[in-house]
Amino acid sequence: MRPIPASRPPASETAPPHSQIPGLRADFPCFRIWREQTCDRALYVARSLHLELNPHTVVTDDISELRTALEPARRLACPRPHPAGQAPPARPLQATAP
């Protein structure tokens, strides 16, 4: 008889405290970051506030994996917001010299 493999505990039992999410929001201001509770686990979601910024969406049950996925976008400047009620420009705006 084969032993039954031990299952991984649900992320909701091993999830870090909610206090890490505000730190992530401060580190990545161009993303909306939140925690979702499903039936049996917690998921961390990050969605870009700008179409030009990648990655656009990250969903994971590991908050350190979320941070790693967003790290390349950390030092990028948030694109300039478009006027309310208007679509963003088709091409990214070129930076102008002062």
Secondary structure, DSSP 8 states (H G I E B T S, - for coil): ----------HHHH---TTHHHHHHHH-TTEEEEEEE-SS-EEEEEEESSTTSS--EEEES-HHHHHHHHGGGTTS-------TTS---SS-------
